[in-house]
Amino acid sequence: MKRVYPIPPLIRWLFLTGLIFITLLTVFRLAFYLFFNKQGYTFSGITDALFLGFRFDLRAISVLLLIILLLGSIPVLHPFQSAVGKKLSFTILALAIIVMVFFYIVDFAHYSYLSQRLNASVLNYLQDLGISINMVWQSYPVGWFLLALIGSSLLIFFAISGIYKWISRQKLPVTNKKGKFFFFASFILLGLLVFGKLGQYPLRWSDAFSLGSDYKANLALNPFESFINTLKFRERRVSIKEVSRYSHVLRSYYPLTLSDTFSFSRLIQPASTAFSRKPNVILIICESFSAYKSSMWGNPLKTTPFFDSLSRQGIFFDRCFTPTYGTARGIWATVTGIPDVEIKSTASRNPGAVDQHTILDDFIGYEKYYFLGGSSSWANIRGFLTNNIHGLKLYEQEDFKAPKLDVWGISDKNLLLESAEILNKESKPFFAIIQTADNHRPYSIPTEDMDEFKKITVPEDTLIKYGFESEAEMNAFRYTDFSFRKFMDVARSKSYFDNTLFVFIGDHGISGNANSLFPEAWTRQRLSALHVPLLFFGGPVETVLRSGKIASQVDVLPTIAGLCRIPYLNTTLGRDLLVSSNRDFAFIFDPDMKQYGVVRGEYLFRKNMETSQTELVPIVKSPGVISPEKRLQTESELKDLSEAIYLASRYLLLNNQKKRFRHQ
């Protein structure tokens, strides 16, 4: 007697299809663990993240199956009863397969590049589509990615199609009563899986961050969760009234005047008599100049020996942090003194923030230069710079003699050397900013330098141990140091050298495994992505000092003005690092994780913007013993400071127009 299966064909097909999808996503998650486990977690140490990730995957798959189930409840759209229904269901599944595989391919590349799961910030690259496509093409094996997308999508599609044919051939009878029961039971089960929890509140994207580690949170997420949830995040404007609630906190860190109307505007006079000659300034913003990868903190790979020697001849801040990650955000913070706390995009792209006061304009009588080896069209950087730096002379790729190296333009060595020659022709005092780019995918090194610059080979386990993913990345980092040496050799021969202040700062760091050189928190809490060198060298620098004072990108211009003894109007959040203070801190902001906080003393404080979850983490190897009462007090102080700076940054973003301060 032929066996009768009471489960309807549609239900059986959907759940077998779901099994294929959950297998696929589980394989992707395990691959993520194998490829990106820089922190050295054992499998037993990440089971909680894998289980949470399994629930996230079930939710994504259940949404897809629910759609087909509901469509199948309509007879004309039932895939086993209607040709139209079959075509519609297979079209939906085909699109879902392509989207899933595509999302994961992009997600893996995104995490390899930024150590972040795919999120809505990737849409920013669409605004500079040409540059982004070239960078991806030069950095990744796009052809293999396309083959993987096509091949795996076809394989999954044929498997689902084969199951459909197998079920169709059986033609098993099911009573109408049993069919309805299975439909409603399946609907409820899939609905529960979408909800994700047995309780009042559903499974949320933010639940991943209760695992106690950024890596485990990233492992638990899938690209659909991280992308969709960051896409829907929105911000509102902040008023001066909201900021003024923290005026008592801000006044304890900044010399703000007491008045009825709260304002950040303060006129800073030079510390002593001005120099007989105005010193020139060359500020070099160094691409991905990550502290733990360099020689200044003892990395055994000796990647930056020249810069290490240079740091011993000036004032070097070894605890400097960028407010957030990204080149556009770093340039914004340096020029304006405001941390870029935009979520969806970057501040430079915000039309409402195009007009900004900057301390650069207080360098009266100076010629202003900005040099970069490629185009400044990305992230509206050209508009941001030229609109706010009066009389700026902007040099881009087409203004240099050197040939284009890659998507980022000419090589850093040629950029620095040609800039040195252009500045040598300037008869007036100058303030020049040079922005490098070679320490960046695709990690190009020009053939013209290969006789003098020698690539080195390092065992893979040694590379990984000391913070590098590949020899290409390490050698590009070494080439940056080579370029700095060539530049300084030329600069020393120029007439302006003795009267020039040279300033070096990273635009951001790179997240990665810094455990061999720094406490665990620098890796787990991603401080390695924000920790950069800051050096003031030559000209007005009258002492040699390695300072452990906590510094930030927003402090660069006030400190330069102080060294050059320039009176300036400060309207934002930077401070002169050379003015004595025992209340030093750096604000940090992570738009992808939706966290902000501060580094002060021995601690990092962070707050999640969605869950309000906070953490206080020691960032030194041997933190002092702290009582529970003192810990609560410290956490409360840093929470208030974080809130104050975050709100102030959001307010100043749209309320720092230079026109407001011209009369002062």
C-alpha positions as CSV (number, residue, x, y, z in Angstrom):
1,M,0.0,0.0,0.0
2,K,1.3,3.4,-1.0
3,R,2.4,5.6,2.0
4,V,0.4,8.8,2.3
5,Y,2.2,11.9,3.5
6,P,-0.3,14.2,5.2
7,I,1.9,17.4,4.9
8,P,0.9,19.5,1.9
9,P,3.4,19.8,-0.9
10,L,3.8,23.5,-0.5
11,I,4.7,23.2,3.2
12,R,7.1,20.4,2.6
13,W,8.8,22.3,-0.2
14,L,9.1,25.5,1.8
15,F,10.7,23.8,4.8
16,L,13.1,21.8,2.7
17,T,14.0,25.0,0.9
18,G,14.5,26.7,4.3
19,L,16.8,23.9,5.2
20,I,18.9,24.6,2.2
21,F,19.0,28.3,3.0
22,I,19.9,27.8,6.6
23,T,22.7,25.4,5.6
24,L,24.0,28.0,3.2
25,L,24.0,30.8,5.8
26,T,25.6,28.6,8.4
27,V,28.4,27.8,6.0
28,F,28.8,31.6,5.4
29,R,29.0,32.2,9.2
30,L,31.5,29.5,9.8
31,A,33.6,30.9,6.9
32,F,33.4,34.3,8.5
33,Y,34.8,32.8,11.7
34,L,37.6,31.0,10.0
35,F,38.7,34.0,7.9
36,F,38.3,36.8,10.3
37,N,39.1,35.4,13.8
38,K,42.0,37.7,14.5
39,Q,41.3,37.7,18.2
40,G,42.1,34.0,18.4
41,Y,38.7,32.8,19.8
42,T,38.3,29.0,20.1
43,F,35.2,27.4,18.7
44,S,33.8,26.9,22.2
45,G,34.3,30.6,22.9
46,I,32.0,31.7,20.2
47,T,29.1,29.2,20.5
48,D,26.9,31.9,22.0
49,A,27.6,34.2,19.0
50,L,26.9,31.3,16.5
51,F,23.6,30.4,18.2
52,L,22.5,34.0,18.2
53,G,23.5,34.2,14.5
54,F,21.6,31.1,13.8
55,R,18.5,32.8,15.1
56,F,19.1,35.9,13.0
57,D,19.5,33.6,9.9
58,L,16.3,31.8,10.7
59,R,14.5,35.2,10.9
60,A,15.8,36.3,7.5
61,I,14.8,32.9,5.9
62,S,11.4,32.9,7.6
63,V,10.5,36.2,6.1
64,L,11.2,34.8,2.6
65,L,9.2,31.6,3.3
66,L,6.3,33.6,4.8
67,I,6.0,35.6,1.6
68,I,5.8,32.4,-0.6
69,L,3.4,30.8,1.9
70,L,1.0,33.7,1.9
71,L,1.1,33.9,-1.9
72,G,0.5,30.1,-2.1
73,S,-2.7,30.6,0.0
74,I,-4.2,32.2,-3.1
75,P,-5.1,29.3,-5.5
76,V,-4.1,31.2,-8.6
77,L,-0.6,31.8,-7.1
78,H,-0.1,28.4,-5.5
79,P,3.2,27.0,-7.0
80,F,1.9,23.4,-7.1
81,Q,-1.5,24.3,-8.6
82,S,-0.8,27.2,-11.0
83,A,1.9,27.8,-13.7
84,V,1.8,31.5,-12.8
85,G,2.2,30.7,-9.1
86,K,5.2,28.4,-9.9
87,K,6.9,31.1,-12.0
88,L,6.3,33.7,-9.4
89,S,7.6,31.6,-6.5
90,F,10.7,30.6,-8.5
91,T,11.3,34.2,-9.5
92,I,11.2,35.3,-5.8
93,L,13.5,32.5,-4.8
94,A,16.0,33.2,-7.6
95,L,16.2,36.8,-6.6
96,A,16.5,35.9,-2.9
97,I,19.4,33.5,-3.8
98,I,21.2,36.2,-5.8
99,V,20.7,38.8,-3.1
100,M,21.9,36.6,-0.3
101,V,25.0,35.4,-2.1
102,F,25.8,38.9,-3.4
103,F,25.3,40.4,0.1
104,Y,27.7,37.9,1.6
105,I,30.4,38.4,-1.0
106,V,30.2,42.2,-0.5
107,D,30.0,41.7,3.2
108,F,33.2,39.6,3.3
109,A,35.0,42.3,1.2
110,H,33.6,45.0,3.4
111,Y,34.7,43.3,6.6
112,S,38.1,42.6,5.2
113,Y,38.5,46.3,4.4
114,L,36.8,47.9,7.4
115,S,36.4,45.2,10.0
116,Q,32.7,45.9,10.0
117,R,29.7,43.9,8.7
118,L,28.0,45.3,5.7
119,N,25.9,48.4,6.7
120,A,24.2,51.4,5.2
121,S,27.3,53.5,5.3
122,V,28.4,51.5,2.2
123,L,25.9,53.6,0.3
124,N,28.2,56.6,0.8
125,Y,30.5,55.0,-1.8
126,L,27.7,55.3,-4.4
127,Q,28.2,59.1,-4.2
128,D,31.7,58.6,-5.5
129,L,30.9,55.7,-7.8
130,G,33.7,56.0,-10.3
131,I,36.4,56.1,-7.6
132,S,34.8,53.3,-5.7
133,I,34.5,51.0,-8.7
134,N,38.2,51.6,-9.6
135,M,39.3,50.9,-6.0
136,V,37.3,47.7,-5.8
137,W,38.5,46.6,-9.3
138,Q,42.2,47.2,-8.3
139,S,41.9,45.7,-4.8
140,Y,39.7,42.6,-5.2
141,P,39.4,39.7,-7.6
142,V,36.1,40.9,-9.0
143,G,36.1,38.3,-11.8
144,W,36.3,35.5,-9.2
145,F,33.6,37.1,-7.1
146,L,31.3,37.2,-10.1
147,L,32.0,33.5,-10.9
148,A,31.3,32.6,-7.3
149,L,28.1,34.6,-7.4
150,I,26.8,32.9,-10.6
151,G,28.1,29.4,-9.7
152,S,26.7,29.2,-6.2
153,S,23.4,30.9,-7.1
154,L,22.9,28.3,-9.9
155,L,23.8,25.4,-7.6
156,I,21.3,26.5,-4.9
157,F,18.6,27.2,-7.5
158,F,18.9,23.8,-9.1
159,A,18.8,22.1,-5.6
160,I,15.5,23.9,-4.8
161,S,14.2,23.1,-8.3
162,G,15.1,19.5,-7.8
163,I,13.2,19.3,-4.5
164,Y,10.2,20.9,-6.2
165,K,10.2,18.3,-9.0
166,W,10.6,15.4,-6.5
167,I,7.6,16.6,-4.5
168,S,5.5,17.2,-7.6
169,R,6.0,13.7,-8.9
170,Q,4.6,12.2,-5.7
171,K,1.1,13.7,-6.1
172,L,0.1,12.9,-2.5
173,P,-3.5,13.5,-1.3
174,V,-4.2,15.8,1.6
175,T,-7.6,16.6,3.1
176,N,-8.7,20.2,3.1
177,K,-9.0,20.2,6.9
178,K,-5.4,18.9,7.3
179,G,-4.2,21.4,4.7
180,K,-5.6,24.4,6.6
181,F,-4.1,23.1,9.9
182,F,-0.6,22.8,8.3
183,F,-1.0,26.2,6.7
184,F,-1.8,28.0,10.0
185,A,0.7,25.9,12.0
186,S,3.4,26.9,9.5
187,F,2.3,30.5,9.5
188,I,2.6,30.7,13.3
189,L,5.9,28.9,13.4
190,L,7.4,31.2,10.8
191,G,6.0,34.2,12.5
192,L,7.6,33.2,15.8
193,L,10.9,32.7,14.0
194,V,10.6,36.2,12.6
195,F,9.8,37.6,16.0
196,G,12.9,35.7,17.3
197,K,12.1,35.5,21.0
198,L,9.6,34.1,23.5
199,G,8.8,37.3,25.3
200,Q,7.5,40.8,25.0
201,Y,10.2,42.2,22.7
202,P,11.4,40.7,19.4
203,L,15.0,39.7,18.6
204,R,16.8,42.9,17.8
205,W,20.0,43.8,15.9
206,S,21.4,45.3,19.1
207,D,21.1,42.0,21.0
208,A,24.4,41.1,19.3
209,F,26.2,43.7,21.4
210,S,25.3,42.0,24.7
211,L,28.0,39.3,23.9
212,G,30.8,41.5,25.4
213,S,33.0,41.7,22.2
214,D,32.7,43.6,19.0
215,Y,34.0,40.6,17.1
216,K,31.4,38.3,18.6
217,A,28.8,40.9,17.8
218,N,29.9,41.0,14.2
219,L,30.1,37.2,14.0
220,A,26.5,36.9,15.3
221,L,25.1,39.4,12.8
222,N,24.4,38.7,9.2
223,P,24.7,41.4,6.4
224,F,20.9,41.6,6.1
225,E,20.5,42.6,9.8
226,S,23.3,45.1,9.9
227,F,22.4,46.7,6.5
228,I,18.7,47.0,7.1
229,N,18.9,48.2,10.6
230,T,21.6,50.9,9.9
231,L,19.6,52.0,6.8
232,K,16.5,52.9,8.9
233,F,18.5,54.8,11.6
234,R,17.6,58.5,11.6
235,E,18.9,61.5,13.5
236,R,17.2,64.7,14.6
237,R,18.6,68.2,15.1
238,V,20.1,69.3,18.5
239,S,19.3,72.7,19.9
240,I,21.6,74.9,22.0
241,K,19.2,74.4,24.9
242,E,20.0,70.7,24.9
243,V,23.7,71.4,24.8
244,S,23.6,74.0,27.5
245,R,22.2,71.3,29.9
246,Y,25.8,70.1,30.0
247,S,27.4,73.5,30.2
248,H,28.8,72.7,33.7
249,V,30.6,69.7,32.2
250,L,31.9,71.5,29.1
251,R,33.2,74.5,31.2
252,S,35.3,72.1,33.3
253,Y,37.2,71.1,30.1
254,Y,37.1,74.3,28.0
255,P,37.7,77.9,28.8
256,L,34.1,78.9,27.9
257,T,32.9,82.3,29.2
258,L,30.0,82.6,31.6
259,S,27.1,84.4,30.0
260,D,23.3,84.2,29.6
261,T,23.8,82.8,26.1
262,F,25.8,79.6,25.9
263,S,28.5,79.8,23.2
264,F,31.6,77.9,22.3
265,S,33.3,81.0,20.8
266,R,36.5,82.1,22.7
267,L,39.4,84.2,21.5
268,I,42.7,82.6,22.4
269,Q,45.7,84.9,22.6
270,P,49.3,83.7,21.9
271,A,51.2,82.4,24.8
272,S,54.1,84.8,24.3
273,T,55.5,87.4,21.9
274,A,55.1,86.4,18.3
275,F,58.1,85.2,16.3
276,S,60.1,87.8,14.3
277,R,59.2,85.7,11.2
278,K,55.9,83.9,10.8
279,P,56.7,80.1,10.8
280,N,55.5,78.1,7.9
281,V,53.3,75.0,8.6
282,I,53.2,71.7,6.7
283,L,50.5,69.4,8.0
284,I,50.7,65.9,6.6
285,I,47.5,63.8,7.0
286,C,48.7,60.2,6.7
287,E,46.5,57.6,5.2
288,S,45.7,54.7,7.6
289,F,48.7,55.5,9.9
290,S,47.8,52.9,12.5
291,A,49.8,53.1,15.7
292,Y,50.1,49.5,16.5
293,K,51.4,48.6,13.1
294,S,54.3,51.1,13.4
295,S,57.7,51.2,14.9
296,M,57.0,53.9,17.5
297,W,55.3,51.4,19.7
298,G,57.8,48.6,19.2
299,N,56.3,46.6,16.4
300,P,59.0,44.0,15.7
301,L,58.4,44.2,11.9
302,K,60.1,47.6,12.0
303,T,57.8,49.1,9.4
304,T,58.5,52.8,10.1
305,P,62.1,53.2,11.3
306,F,62.5,56.7,9.8
307,F,59.3,58.1,11.3
308,D,60.4,56.5,14.6
309,S,63.6,58.4,14.5
310,L,61.8,61.6,13.6
311,S,59.4,61.2,16.5
312,R,62.5,61.3,18.8
313,Q,63.3,64.8,17.5
314,G,60.1,66.7,18.3
315,I,56.9,66.6,20.4
316,F,55.3,63.2,19.9
317,F,51.9,62.3,21.4
318,D,51.6,58.5,21.7
319,R,48.0,58.5,22.9
320,C,46.3,60.3,20.0
321,F,42.9,59.2,18.8
322,T,40.8,60.1,15.8
323,P,37.2,60.8,16.7
324,T,36.0,58.2,14.3
325,Y,37.0,56.0,11.3
326,G,37.3,57.2,7.7
327,T,39.4,59.7,5.7
328,A,36.6,62.2,5.0
329,R,35.7,62.2,8.7
330,G,39.3,62.6,9.7
331,I,39.8,65.6,7.4
332,W,36.6,67.1,8.7
333,A,37.6,66.8,12.4
334,T,41.1,68.2,11.7
335,V,39.9,71.2,9.7
336,T,36.9,72.1,11.8
337,G,37.6,70.8,15.3
338,I,34.3,69.0,15.3
339,P,34.0,65.2,15.5
340,D,32.0,63.9,12.5
341,V,29.0,62.3,14.2
342,E,26.9,61.8,11.1
343,I,25.3,58.3,10.9
344,K,24.0,57.9,7.4
345,S,26.8,59.7,5.5
346,T,29.7,62.1,6.4
347,A,29.6,65.7,7.6
348,S,31.4,66.9,4.4
349,R,28.5,65.5,2.3
350,N,25.8,67.3,4.4
351,P,24.5,70.4,2.4
352,G,23.6,72.1,5.6
353,A,27.1,71.8,7.0
354,V,29.0,73.2,3.9
355,D,29.8,76.5,5.7
356,Q,32.2,76.1,8.6
357,H,34.5,78.4,10.6
358,T,38.1,77.1,10.8
359,I,41.2,78.2,12.7
360,L,43.0,78.0,9.4
361,D,41.6,81.4,8.5
362,D,43.2,83.0,11.6
363,F,46.6,82.4,9.9
364,I,46.3,85.9,8.4
365,G,49.0,86.7,5.8
366,Y,49.6,83.0,5.1
367,E,49.2,81.4,1.7
368,K,47.0,78.3,2.1
369,Y,47.8,75.0,0.1
370,Y,46.2,71.6,0.0
371,F,47.9,68.8,-1.9
372,L,46.5,65.4,-2.7
373,G,47.7,62.9,-5.3
374,G,44.2,62.1,-6.7
375,S,40.9,63.8,-7.1
376,S,39.1,65.8,-4.3
377,S,35.7,65.1,-5.8
378,W,35.0,62.3,-3.3
379,A,32.8,63.0,-0.3
380,N,32.5,66.6,-1.4
381,I,36.0,67.3,0.0
382,R,36.7,69.8,-2.7
383,G,33.6,71.8,-1.9
384,F,34.2,71.6,1.8
385,L,37.8,72.8,1.6
386,T,37.4,75.6,-1.0
387,N,34.3,76.9,0.6
388,N,35.8,77.3,4.0
389,I,39.6,78.0,3.6
390,H,39.9,81.5,2.2
391,G,42.2,81.7,-0.9
392,L,43.0,78.0,-0.8
393,K,45.3,76.8,-3.6
394,L,44.2,73.2,-4.2
395,Y,46.5,70.8,-6.1
396,E,45.1,67.5,-7.4
397,Q,46.4,64.8,-9.7
398,E,46.3,66.7,-12.9
399,D,48.4,69.5,-11.4
400,F,51.4,67.3,-10.9
401,K,54.0,66.0,-13.4
402,A,54.1,62.5,-12.0
403,P,52.1,59.7,-13.7
404,K,49.0,58.2,-12.2
405,L,49.8,55.1,-10.1
406,D,46.3,53.8,-9.3
407,V,42.8,54.9,-8.4
408,W,44.2,57.2,-5.7
409,G,46.4,59.1,-8.2
410,I,50.1,59.6,-8.1
411,S,52.4,57.9,-5.6
412,D,52.9,59.4,-2.1
413,K,56.6,59.9,-2.8
414,N,55.9,61.9,-5.9
415,L,53.1,63.9,-4.2
416,L,55.4,64.8,-1.3
417,L,58.4,65.7,-3.5
418,E,56.5,67.8,-5.9
419,S,54.7,69.6,-3.1
420,A,58.1,70.4,-1.5
421,E,59.2,72.0,-4.8
422,I,56.0,74.0,-5.2
423,L,56.3,75.4,-1.7
424,N,59.9,76.3,-2.3
425,K,58.7,78.9,-4.8
426,E,56.4,80.6,-2.3
427,S,57.8,83.9,-1.0
428,K,55.1,84.4,1.7
429,P,54.5,82.4,4.8
430,F,52.4,79.3,4.0
431,F,50.2,76.8,5.7
432,A,50.1,73.6,3.6
433,I,48.2,70.4,4.1
434,I,49.4,67.2,2.3
435,Q,47.1,64.2,2.2
436,T,48.7,60.8,1.4
437,A,46.9,57.8,0.1
438,D,49.3,54.9,-0.8
439,N,48.8,53.0,2.5
440,H,45.5,51.9,1.2
441,R,44.1,49.2,-1.0
442,P,45.2,48.3,-3.7
443,Y,48.6,48.9,-1.9
444,S,50.4,50.0,-5.0
445,I,54.1,50.7,-5.1
446,P,55.5,52.3,-8.2
447,T,58.1,50.3,-10.2
448,E,60.3,53.4,-10.4
449,D,61.1,53.0,-6.7
450,M,61.7,49.3,-6.6
451,D,65.5,49.6,-7.0
452,E,65.7,51.7,-3.8
453,F,62.7,50.5,-1.9
454,K,63.0,46.7,-1.2
455,K,59.9,44.7,-0.5
456,I,60.4,42.1,2.3
457,T,58.8,38.7,2.9
458,V,57.5,37.8,6.3
459,P,55.9,34.5,7.4
460,E,52.1,34.7,7.4
461,D,51.8,33.8,11.1
462,T,54.2,36.6,12.0
463,L,52.3,39.1,9.8
464,I,49.0,38.3,11.5
465,K,50.6,38.3,15.0
466,Y,51.8,41.9,14.5
467,G,48.7,43.3,12.9
468,F,49.0,42.8,9.1
469,E,46.7,40.8,6.8
470,S,49.1,40.5,3.9
471,E,52.6,41.3,2.7
472,A,51.1,43.8,0.3
473,E,49.7,45.8,3.2
474,M,52.9,45.6,5.3
475,N,55.1,46.7,2.4
476,A,52.7,49.6,1.5
477,F,53.0,50.7,5.2
478,R,56.8,50.5,4.8
479,Y,56.6,52.5,1.6
480,T,54.8,55.3,3.5
481,D,57.9,55.5,5.7
482,F,60.1,55.5,2.7
483,S,58.1,58.4,1.2
484,F,58.4,60.4,4.4
485,R,62.2,59.9,4.4
486,K,62.5,61.0,0.8
487,F,60.4,64.1,1.5
488,M,62.3,65.1,4.6
489,D,65.6,64.7,2.8
490,V,64.4,67.1,0.2
491,A,62.7,69.5,2.6
492,R,66.0,69.9,4.6
493,S,67.6,71.3,1.5
494,K,64.9,74.0,1.0
495,S,65.2,77.5,2.2
496,Y,62.0,77.3,4.2
497,F,63.0,74.3,6.3
498,D,64.4,76.0,9.4
499,N,61.3,78.2,9.7
500,T,58.7,75.4,9.2
501,L,56.7,73.4,11.6
502,F,56.0,69.9,10.3
503,V,53.0,68.1,11.7
504,F,52.2,64.5,11.0
505,I,48.9,62.8,12.0
506,G,47.0,59.7,10.8
507,D,43.6,60.2,9.2
508,H,42.5,57.1,11.1
509,G,43.9,53.8,12.2
510,I,43.0,50.2,11.1
511,S,41.2,47.8,13.3
512,G,42.9,44.5,13.9
513,N,44.7,42.3,16.3
514,A,46.9,44.6,18.5
515,N,47.1,42.1,21.3
516,S,50.8,41.6,20.9
517,L,51.5,45.2,21.7
518,F,48.5,46.6,23.6
519,P,46.0,45.5,26.2
520,E,43.1,43.4,24.9
521,A,40.6,46.3,24.9
522,W,42.5,47.9,22.0
523,T,41.5,45.0,19.9
524,R,38.1,44.0,21.3
525,Q,36.8,47.6,21.6
526,R,38.5,48.6,18.2
527,L,40.6,51.4,19.6
528,S,43.2,50.2,17.2
529,A,41.0,51.7,14.4
530,L,41.3,55.2,16.0
531,H,44.8,55.2,17.5
532,V,47.3,57.2,15.4
533,P,50.7,59.0,15.8
534,L,50.7,62.8,16.2
535,L,54.1,64.5,15.8
536,F,55.1,68.2,15.9
537,F,58.6,68.7,14.5
538,G,61.0,71.5,13.6
539,G,60.6,75.2,13.4
540,P,58.8,76.5,16.5
541,V,59.3,73.2,18.4
542,E,61.9,74.1,21.1
543,T,61.9,70.9,23.0
544,V,61.9,67.1,22.5
545,L,59.1,65.2,24.3
546,R,57.2,62.0,24.1
547,S,53.9,62.8,25.8
548,G,51.4,60.3,27.1
549,K,48.7,63.1,27.2
550,I,45.5,62.0,25.5
551,A,45.1,63.9,22.2
552,S,42.6,64.1,19.3
553,Q,42.5,65.2,15.7
554,V,40.3,68.1,16.8
555,D,43.3,69.4,18.9
556,V,45.7,69.7,15.9
557,L,44.9,73.2,14.7
558,P,44.7,74.9,18.2
559,T,48.1,73.3,19.0
560,I,49.6,74.5,15.7
561,A,48.3,78.0,16.3
562,G,49.7,77.9,19.8
563,L,53.1,76.8,18.6
564,C,53.1,79.5,16.0
565,R,51.9,82.1,18.5
566,I,48.9,83.0,16.4
567,P,45.9,84.5,18.1
568,Y,42.8,82.6,17.0
569,L,39.1,82.3,17.4
570,N,38.1,78.9,18.6
571,T,34.4,78.1,18.1
572,T,34.5,74.3,18.4
573,L,36.0,71.5,20.5
574,G,39.8,71.4,19.9
575,R,42.3,72.4,22.6
576,D,46.0,73.4,22.6
577,L,47.7,70.3,23.8
578,L,50.7,72.2,25.0
579,V,48.7,74.2,27.5
580,S,48.9,72.5,30.9
581,S,45.8,70.5,31.8
582,N,45.1,67.4,33.9
583,R,41.7,66.9,32.3
584,D,42.7,65.4,28.9
585,F,40.4,63.2,26.9
586,A,39.5,62.1,23.4
587,F,35.9,61.7,22.1
588,I,35.2,58.6,20.0
589,F,32.3,57.7,17.7
590,D,31.4,54.6,15.9
591,P,28.6,55.2,13.4
592,D,28.4,51.5,12.3
593,M,28.1,50.2,15.9
594,K,26.1,53.3,16.9
595,Q,28.3,53.9,19.9
596,Y,30.0,57.0,21.3
597,G,32.2,57.6,24.3
598,V,35.5,59.0,25.6
599,V,39.0,57.8,26.4
600,R,40.2,59.4,29.6
601,G,43.0,58.3,31.9
602,E,43.1,54.6,32.2
603,Y,39.6,54.0,30.8
604,L,37.4,53.8,27.8
605,F,33.7,54.6,28.2
606,R,31.2,53.7,25.5
607,K,27.5,54.0,25.2
608,N,25.2,52.3,22.6
609,M,22.9,54.8,21.1
610,E,20.1,52.3,20.5
611,T,20.1,50.2,23.7
612,S,21.7,52.8,26.1
613,Q,24.0,50.0,27.2
614,T,27.3,51.4,28.7
615,E,30.7,49.9,29.4
616,L,33.7,51.1,31.3
617,V,36.9,49.3,30.1
618,P,40.5,49.7,31.3
619,I,42.9,50.4,28.4
620,V,46.2,50.0,30.3
621,K,48.0,46.8,31.0
622,S,48.0,47.2,34.8
623,P,45.1,49.5,35.8
624,G,45.0,50.8,39.3
625,V,42.7,49.2,41.9
626,I,39.4,51.1,41.9
627,S,36.7,50.8,44.5
628,P,33.1,50.1,43.4
629,E,32.2,53.7,44.5
630,K,35.0,55.2,42.5
631,R,34.1,53.1,39.5
632,L,30.5,54.4,39.6
633,Q,31.8,57.9,40.0
634,T,34.1,57.6,37.0
635,E,31.5,56.0,34.9
636,S,29.0,58.8,35.7
637,E,31.6,61.5,34.9
638,L,32.5,59.9,31.6
639,K,28.9,59.3,30.7
640,D,28.2,63.0,31.2
641,L,31.3,64.0,29.2
642,S,30.3,61.7,26.4
643,E,26.8,63.1,26.2
644,A,28.1,66.6,26.3
645,I,30.6,66.2,23.5
646,Y,28.2,64.2,21.3
647,L,25.4,66.7,21.6
648,A,27.9,69.6,21.1
649,S,29.2,67.9,18.0
650,R,25.8,67.4,16.5
651,Y,24.9,71.0,17.3
652,L,28.1,72.5,16.0
653,L,27.8,70.6,12.7
654,L,25.1,73.0,11.6
655,N,25.9,76.0,13.8
656,N,29.6,76.8,13.1
657,Q,29.2,79.0,10.1
658,K,32.1,81.3,9.5
659,K,29.8,84.2,8.7
660,R,28.7,84.3,12.3
661,F,32.2,85.0,13.6
662,R,33.6,87.5,11.0
663,H,32.7,90.5,13.2
664,Q,34.4,89.2,16.3
